[in-house]
Amino acid sequence: MTLRQDYEARKLRHVRLGPELKDRVAVIAIVISAVGLILNLISSVVAIGALQINRQTLVASNRAWIAPMTLELTGPD
């Protein structure tokens, strides 16, 4: 094999691998982005649920509670 043929063969192999590698990287990036988007949506749903629980807790903590009207002490304690 001459140097020219060797160069052409390497050039063809390099060109063939380049677009395939770029395509793989692009597909991996798309998959990772989709997973990130799904996780973001799940965390938003969890945050909304936590907000509702916090609101319910706030309302319950500010509720008027029944208290005794009079208090009679029977002795020092």
N, C-alpha and C positions, 0 to 999 in steps of 0.2 A: 504494500500500500504506500502510495506516495504521500508526501507531506500535504499536498493540496487535497487529496482524497480524505486524508485523516482530518484535516481542518473542516472540510465540508460535512463529514460524518458527525463531528463534534457539534458543529453549528446546527445541524438538523436535530440532533438529540436535545440540545439546549433549548431550541425553539419549541420542541414538542413538550418538554417538561414545564416550560414557563406558564403558558395559559392554563394548564391543568392545575398547577400549584395555585395560581391566582384564583381559579374557580373554587378550589377547595377552601382557601382562606375566606373567600366571600361567603360561601355556604356556611362555614363555621361561624363567621361574624353574624350572619342572619339568624342562625339558630340561637346563638348566645343572646342576641338582642331580643328575640321572641321570648326566651326564658326570662330575661330581665323584665320585660313588659308584663308577663304573667305574674311574676313575683310582686311587681309593683301594684298590680290590680288587687292581688290577694291582701297585701299589706294595707291598702286603702280600705278594703272591706272590713278588716280587723280593726282598723283605727276608727271607722264609723261606729262599729259595735261597741268599742270601748267608750266612745263619746256618749252614746246613748246610756250606757251603764253609769257613767259619771253623772249625767244629768239626773237620772233616777235616784242616785245616791244623794245628790245635793237636795233634791226635793224632799226625800225622806228625812234627811238630817235637819231640815228647817221646819219640820212639822210641829204643830202645837201638841205638846204631850200633857197628859193628865197629871196633875200635881195635888198633893194634899192641901186642903184649905186651912186646917189648923194643925198645930203641932203641940203636943203636951209632953213636957219632960217629966220623967218620974224620978229622976235622981241624977247625981253627977256620974258620968261615965268616962 
